[in-house]
Amino acid sequence: MTAANNFFSDLFLLAESKGIPRDVLLDRTGVPESALNAGDTRIPAEKLALIVESLWDHLQDEAMGIGQHPIPRGAFQMMGKLAIHEANLADALTLGVQLYGMVTKAYSAQLDIDGDLATLSFRLAPGHQDHKHLLAEIVLMSWHRFASWLIAESITLNHVLFDYSAPAHASEYAYLFPGKHRFNEAALGLVFHKNYLEHSVVRSPESLAAFVRRGPKEFFMQPETDFSLSQDVKRILQRRLQEGFPIIEDVAGHLNMTKRTLIRRLKMEGTSYQQLKDLVRRDKAVHLLAHKAVPVSEIAQKVGFSDPAVFARAFKTWTGVSPRCYRAERLDERAVKPAGD
């Protein structure tokens, strides 16, 4: 999975401002300096995770130094060690809320049920320095990924609440937080069907060790076990990319539903069939341009375009630059990469 450059650049500059030398960050991530603030360059999610982990280790603060209060290093792991012994997700989340209430004042968490919906809400303590919303985003991602991991099932979000206005990179939230998005709310929040709370916790201490070892990378990735409809459609599209995408009626039939139902349910998850096609094409094209010496005309064919010019226009719509410019930027980055990386 790749992420927009602003996430990497904002995290990088934050880490630098907190005392981590630039050369150390560049060396650890393997990302060239020219990528900083190169707005059209997408960055692998694991690179973002490396910076988050560097901040955690350097500051011994999982709030990355931008909360009004620190979150002790190891708090997230401790929640995991306790939560895996709970019977179901409701008990695990309740315990997590209580634990964070004891170990930090950086933010408060609360689990509520209203009708068929459960809301896990968070309020950052007043006086925080989270002006780029990095802490808010990581709080939402980490709790969603962790809850999904506990029950080995991706929790489909009915909607996600943000206590700030839609940022310039709000379009990226479709990938980080699948579902409807509501801005300028009273608190941050994850809203999902209450039935998930009854699901059994199925993880072991051994699997927790592996989860923690992978660290913040898990936050930036969709849960490995994802049964949302949009993920089902994406898997179909990924398999059919080489031969050509099926029409939406065929996908609906494959999933044993009508076209209308498919459209309605995708809309409930905050996406559409066209958006999913574009996402699959974009990520495949970015991968080929960044890692393989394949002619642009051939890449166009591999992602479903018979006309390279049409592909170039589509790619520019997705990323802001043409395929050739994107490849040139990547080549330039490698040319200035320090020897030995």
Phi and psi in degrees as a GROMACS rama.xvg file:
@    title "Ramachandran Plot"
@    xaxis  label "Phi"
@    yaxis  label "Psi"
@TYPE xy
-111.934  160.968  THR-2
-132.275  157.245  ALA-3
-62.2125  149.477  ALA-4
-59.7559  -30.7052  ASN-5
-60.2084  -33.4282  ASN-6
-61.8664  -47.7991  PHE-7
-64.0089  -48.7086  PHE-8
-62.7575  -42.636  SER-9
-64.9232  -42.5235  ASP-10
-66.8366  -40.838  LEU-11
-60.5505  -49.7314  PHE-12
-66.2468  -33.8519  LEU-13
-63.5971  -47.2293  LEU-14
-60.6282  -41.3371  ALA-15
-63.962  -40.5008  GLU-16
-67.9623  -20.7057  SER-17
-93.7656  8.57113  LYS-18
102.717  4.98923  GLY-19
-86.8501  120.75  ILE-20
-58.7673  144.036  PRO-21
-57.7697  -43.6542  ARG-22
-65.7254  -31.1408  ASP-23
-66.6087  -43.0722  VAL-24
-65.3885  -43.2353  LEU-25
-63.7047  -41.332  LEU-26
-66.956  -42.1146  ASP-27
-69.196  -39.5694  ARG-28
-85.643  -23.7192  THR-29
71.5465  16.4781  GLY-30
-99.4068  129.465  VAL-31
-68.7262  153.41  PRO-32
-60.1256  -29.5338  GLU-33
-64.9861  -16.5208  SER-34
-76.3628  -18.3876  ALA-35
-62.8406  126.328  LEU-36
60.1411  18.179  ASN-37
-84.0959  84.8963  ALA-38
-51.9404  -26.6777  GLY-39
-93.1621  -4.94016  ASP-40
-89.2334  122.693  THR-41
-87.2809  146.276  ARG-42
-118.204  134.353  ILE-43
-56.7629  139.301  PRO-44
-59.3457  -32.7254  ALA-45
-65.1048  -23.5707  GLU-46
-69.1231  -39.1238  LYS-47
-62.5726  -41.7861  LEU-48
-62.3788  -36.2648  ALA-49
-63.4177  -36.7272  LEU-50
-70.9334  -42.0272  ILE-51
-58.3076  -45.7532  VAL-52
-64.4016  -37.554  GLU-53
-61.826  -42.2502  SER-54
-64.0341  -44.8461  LEU-55
-57.2522  -47.2032  TRP-56
-68.9794  -43.552  ASP-57
-66.6016  -41.6945  HIS-58
-95.8373  -13.1917  LEU-59
53.5873  40.5183  GLN-60
-145.162  113.574  ASP-61
-78.3116  -0.35927  GLU-62
-92.61  3.28876  ALA-63
61.2632  22.3447  MET-64
78.6001  7.62635  GLY-65
-116.022  1.95681  ILE-66
-83.9382  159.639  GLY-67
-64.379  -28.2407  GLN-68
-133.167  153.985  HIS-69
-76.8611  159.709  PRO-70
-112.299  114.366  ILE-71
-54.0641  136.944  PRO-72
-58.3262  129.511  ARG-73
101.093  -4.24113  GLY-74
-62.6782  -42.9131  ALA-75
-64.564  -41.8786  PHE-76
-64.3471  -40.091  GLN-77
-62.7016  -40.0009  MET-78
-58.7534  -42.1813  MET-79
-62.6542  -43.1953  GLY-80
-60.629  -34.9228  LYS-81
-82.922  -40.5899  LEU-82
-67.5666  -31.9045  ALA-83
-66.2673  -13.8282  ILE-84
-95.1743  0.304645  HIS-85
-81.8037  157.36  GLU-86
-73.5586  -41.0801  ALA-87
-143.199  175.655  ASN-88
-64.9991  -36.7773  LEU-89
-58.2586  -46.632  ALA-90
-66.2668  -39.3243  ASP-91
-65.0984  -44.567  ALA-92
-68.392  -38.6833  LEU-93
-60.6426  -41.9515  THR-94
-64.2343  -42.3084  LEU-95
-61.1656  -42.3166  GLY-96
-60.6799  -43.8962  VAL-97
-65.8723  -41.615  GLN-98
-61.0847  -48.6611  LEU-99
-65.1963  -30.9064  TYR-100
-65.5224  -25.2143  GLY-101
-89.4673  -34.6442  MET-102
-94.7502  -15.0013  VAL-103
-152.943  154.384  THR-104
-112.661  13.6638  LYS-105
-62.9689  -38.6625  ALA-106
-155.892  156.951  TYR-107
-107.515  149.696  SER-108
-126.509  153.018  ALA-109
-153.056  138.168  GLN-110
-112.221  122.553  LEU-111
-129.696  154.486  ASP-112
-124.658  130.924  ILE-113
-136.337  106.631  ASP-114
66.2567  -126.217  GLY-115
-90.0305  -1.74942  ASP-116
-110.326  140.444  LEU-117
-107.435  142.249  ALA-118
-126.678  122.856  THR-119
-102.751  106.925  LEU-120
-110.904  154.638  SER-121
-137.988  140.61  PHE-122
-129.765  115.478  ARG-123
-68.7971  141.221  LEU-124
-63.7922  137.141  ALA-125
-54.8657  144.597  PRO-126
96.3041  1.48633  GLY-127
-66.3894  162.902  HIS-128
-111.579  30.205  GLN-129
-85.1769  58.8496  ASP-130
-71.0029  -24.1073  HIS-131
-95.1173  0.272423  LYS-132
68.6152  20.3879  HIS-133
-65.7553  -44.7997  LEU-134
-66.3341  -42.4251  LEU-135
-59.0051  -44.9856  ALA-136
-64.9604  -41.6599  GLU-137
-70.0065  -37.1776  ILE-138
-59.2628  -48.5009  VAL-139
-64.1397  -46.138  LEU-140
-63.652  -45.9192  MET-141
-64.6635  -42.5953  SER-142
-69.8642  -38.0418  TRP-143
-66.0812  -46.8128  HIS-144
-65.236  -40.327  ARG-145
-66.0795  -45.0886  PHE-146
-61.6049  -42.1219  ALA-147
-64.4969  -41.2774  SER-148
-63.0626  -41.2088  TRP-149
-56.7064  -39.7558  LEU-150
-102.337  4.66524  ILE-151
54.7991  40.3328  ALA-152
-154.585  128.412  GLU-153
-66.0091  125.696  SER-154
-81.0453  114.747  ILE-155
-71.6435  124.613  THR-156
-87.6338  124.571  LEU-157
-66.7964  -46.9967  ASN-158
-161.352  164.42  HIS-159
-121.246  135.684  VAL-160
-104.017  137.004  LEU-161
-126.329  135.526  PHE-162
-93.265  29.295  ASP-163
-145.213  167.591  TYR-164
-70.085  158.444  SER-165
-59.088  122.194  ALA-166
-77.9869  171.833  PRO-167
-61.5085  -28.5538  ALA-168
-97.1444  23.3086  HIS-169
-58.1244  -27.2802  ALA-170
-61.8354  -27.3021  SER-171
-68.8629  -21.1323  GLU-172
-64.4235  -21.9118  TYR-173
-61.1861  -28.1468  ALA-174
-94.4438  -36.0198  TYR-175
-79.1952  -35.6048  LEU-176
-132.429  74.6441  PHE-177
-57.8115  129.691  PRO-178
135.87  -178.908  GLY-179
-76.2928  149.11  LYS-180
-119.083  133.014  HIS-181
-122.971  122.857  ARG-182
-103.772  165.866  PHE-183
58.5674  36.6227  ASN-184
-87.0774  171.242  GLU-185
-71.7555  -23.4151  ALA-186
-152.67  164.914  ALA-187
-73.4617  150.421  LEU-188
-168.867  151.353  GLY-189
-113.922  122.399  LEU-190
-115.48  125.551  VAL-191
-149.018  168.895  PHE-192
-68.1583  138.969  HIS-193
-64.8329  -19.4718  LYS-194
-59.9924  -28.7866  ASN-195
-59.4976  -29.7597  TYR-196
-64.5416  -22.7195  LEU-197
-85.5761  -9.78459  GLU-198
-68.2897  141.158  HIS-199
-72.1459  144.223  SER-200
-76.1088  126.434  VAL-201
-118.542  6.40386  VAL-202
-90.8585  154.976  ARG-203
-114.303  167.452  SER-204
-57.9455  -34.7068  PRO-205
-66.2388  -43.3104  GLU-206
-70.1323  -30.0934  SER-207
-64.1896  -41.4406  LEU-208
-59.4925  -40.5748  ALA-209
-68.5214  -39.6791  ALA-210
-62.2668  -45.9143  PHE-211
-67.2027  -37.9786  VAL-212
-61.5477  -35.3171  ARG-213
-74.1677  -16.8058  ARG-214
59.6388  -152.501  GLY-215
-60.0939  -12.968  PRO-216
-55.0256  -35.4113  LYS-217
-61.1463  -30.8893  GLU-218
-66.4348  -36.5999  PHE-219
-86.7369  -2.2856  PHE-220
-108.497  150.759  MET-221
-69.5839  145.493  GLN-222
-52.0532  141.702  PRO-223
-60.3148  -36.9896  GLU-224
-100.41  97.8325  THR-225
-123.861  111.686  ASP-226
-106.127  16.6573  PHE-227
-67.0142  154.311  SER-228
-62.1175  -39.878  LEU-229
-61.3815  -36.1361  SER-230
-70.6089  -37.0743  GLN-231
-59.6527  -44.8933  ASP-232
-65.1847  -42.6125  VAL-233
-59.4097  -41.581  LYS-234
-63.6075  -39.8132  ARG-235
-62.5453  -45.3614  ILE-236
-64.988  -39.1157  LEU-237
-64.274  -38.659  GLN-238
-68.8483  -32.7443  ARG-239
-97.4059  3.94582  ARG-240
-58.1179  -44.0291  LEU-241
-66.0043  -38.4244  GLN-242
-89.8777  -9.14035  GLU-243
111.305  136.228  GLY-244
-63.87  140.111  PHE-245
-73.2535  159.143  PRO-246
-71.9182  159.202  ILE-247
-62.3485  -31.4359  ILE-248
-62.5376  -38.6267  GLU-249
-67.6677  -39.9244  ASP-250
-64.2407  -43.7065  VAL-251
-59.9741  -44.1164  ALA-252
-62.5784  -40.5737  GLY-253
-61.0285  -32.163  HIS-254
-94.9363  9.48212  LEU-255
59.0186  47.5247  ASN-256
-148.878  167.444  MET-257
-81.842  162.086  THR-258
-57.6195  -43.4374  LYS-259
-61.4449  -42.1594  ARG-260
-64.908  -41.7724  THR-261
-60.0832  -46.9446  LEU-262
-61.2375  -43.9618  ILE-263
-64.62  -43.2283  ARG-264
-71.8759  -36.0543  ARG-265
-63.897  -38.9542  LEU-266
-62.8784  -37.7596  LYS-267
-63.2569  -29.299  MET-268
-89.4796  5.7423  GLU-269
81.1002  24.1751  GLY-270
-144.538  -173.481  THR-271
-148.075  166.846  SER-272
-61.2235  -42.3822  TYR-273
-64.3886  -41.3848  GLN-274
-63.0788  -38.8234  GLN-275
-67.8952  -39.1573  LEU-276
-61.5095  -44.9715  LYS-277
-62.5275  -39.5223  ASP-278
-64.2906  -45.0666  LEU-279
-63.7367  -44.7662  VAL-280
-63.2533  -45.3364  ARG-281
-60.8242  -49.2741  ARG-282
-65.4251  -35.9626  ASP-283
-67.3863  -43.0937  LYS-284
-64.393  -44.2489  ALA-285
-59.9983  -41.9902  VAL-286
-62.1551  -46.8733  HIS-287
-66.6417  -40.1275  LEU-288
-68.176  -33.3453  LEU-289
-86.9773  -26.309  ALA-290
-122.569  -9.76554  HIS-291
-133.617  140.814  LYS-292
-83.354  67.4882  ALA-293
-107.89  132.342  VAL-294
-56.2967  146.039  PRO-295
-58.6997  -36.8952  VAL-296
-62.8144  -35.5301  SER-297
-74.2626  -37.3388  GLU-298
-61.2235  -40.9007  ILE-299
-55.332  -45.3033  ALA-300
-65.7803  -39.7935  GLN-301
-65.1924  -25.3814  LYS-302
-106.38  14.8439  VAL-303
96.7125  20.0014  GLY-304
-116.677  124.523  PHE-305
-80.1228  -23.4867  SER-306
-111.387  115.309  ASP-307
-57.6333  -32.2038  PRO-308
-67.0009  -39.3608  ALA-309
-66.2044  -40.8651  VAL-310
-60.3778  -44.0855  PHE-311
-60.4971  -41.5535  ALA-312
-65.6584  -41.4268  ARG-313
-65.0607  -43.0019  ALA-314
-62.685  -38.8412  PHE-315
-66.2279  -34.7315  LYS-316
-64.1584  -39.9617  THR-317
-71.8859  -39.7626  TRP-318
-118.092  -16.0486  THR-319
94.2501  -8.62886  GLY-320
-136.003  163.769  VAL-321
-76.3993  161.282  SER-322
-57.6273  -41.308  PRO-323
-66.6626  -40.0682  ARG-324
-65.7469  -40.2189  CYS-325
-61.6498  -46.0307  TYR-326
-64.1572  -41.7833  ARG-327
-60.9681  -40.9887  ALA-328
-62.6399  -41.0737  GLU-329
-65.4333  -39.6973  ARG-330
-65.2899  -39.7636  LEU-331
-63.207  -40.0598  ASP-332
-62.4223  -42.4002  GLU-333
-67.6157  -32.9908  ARG-334
-65.3344  -31.3729  ALA-335
-98.674  4.4357  VAL-336
-67.5213  135.261  LYS-337
-58.6283  143.961  PRO-338
-60.4186  140.215  ALA-339
94.8409  -11.6821  GLY-340
